[in-house]
Amino acid sequence: MPDTPSPDFPGLKGGEEQAAQDAVQKVVHWYSTRIIKERRASVPDDQRLAELKAGRQAALADQAQLVTADLEEAGWIAAVYAARLKELNQPKPRS
């Protein structure tokens, strides 16, 4: 039954939910990795740590929204998080 929606995502078909889930999870992982690195720094930057935690929390909240997302919303979340990951991975100019 390939066209039957999964019970966890009753309105979604065709992998949109998985693409969105993957994109959000990659962003969560990016934040988690930076949080660990910042905590291990010889002098952790508390402001940077707070920003990283807030970013991760926002991503986790969006991930929770995927449970009830329809096709359009899942596609939108996937696109937004793919763009966010690309932006997060851009080298930052040095000040």
C-alpha positions in Angstrom: 0.0 0.0 0.0 2.5 2.7 -1.1 -0.2 5.4 -1.3 -1.5 4.9 2.2 -0.5 7.7 4.5 1.5 6.6 7.6 -0.4 6.6 10.9 2.1 9.1 12.3 1.4 11.6 9.5 -2.1 10.9 8.4 -2.3 13.7 5.8 1.1 13.3 4.2 2.1 11.2 1.2 5.2 10.9 -0.9 8.0 11.7 1.5 7.4 15.4 2.2 7.2 14.7 5.9 10.5 12.8 5.8 12.2 15.6 3.8 11.0 18.1 6.4 12.0 15.9 9.3 15.4 15.4 7.9 16.0 19.1 7.2 14.9 20.1 10.7 17.0 17.4 12.3 20.1 18.6 10.4 19.6 22.1 11.8 19.0 20.7 15.3 22.2 18.7 15.0 24.1 21.8 13.8 23.0 23.7 16.9 23.7 20.8 19.2 27.3 20.5 17.9 27.9 24.2 18.3 26.5 24.2 21.9 28.8 21.4 22.9 31.8 23.2 21.3 30.9 26.4 23.1 30.5 24.7 26.4 33.9 23.1 26.0 35.6 26.4 25.2 38.2 27.6 27.7 36.0 30.7 28.2 32.5 30.0 27.0 30.5 32.9 25.6 27.3 32.9 27.6 25.5 35.1 25.0 26.5 32.9 22.1 25.5 29.8 24.1 22.0 31.4 24.8 21.6 32.2 21.1 22.5 28.6 20.1 20.1 27.2 22.6 17.3 29.4 21.4 17.9 28.4 17.8 17.9 24.7 18.7 14.7 25.2 20.8 13.0 26.9 17.8 14.0 24.1 15.5 12.7 21.5 18.0 9.4 23.4 18.2 9.0 23.3 14.4 9.9 19.6 14.4 7.0 19.0 16.8 4.7 20.9 14.4 5.4 18.3 11.7 3.2 15.8 13.5 0.1 17.7 12.3 1.6 19.3 9.2 -0.2 19.0 5.8 1.7 18.6 2.5 2.1 22.3 1.9 3.3 23.0 5.4 5.7 20.1 5.4 7.1 21.3 2.1 7.5 24.8 3.4 9.3 23.6 6.5 11.6 21.5 4.5 12.5 24.4 2.2 13.0 26.9 5.1 15.2 24.5 7.0 17.2 23.5 4.0 17.9 27.3 3.4 18.6 27.8 7.1 21.2 25.0 7.1 22.9 26.4 4.1 23.0 29.8 5.8 24.3 28.3 9.0 27.1 26.6 7.1 28.3 29.7 5.4 31.6 31.0 6.7 31.2 34.0 8.9 33.2 37.1 7.9 35.8 38.0 10.6 35.3 41.3 12.4 
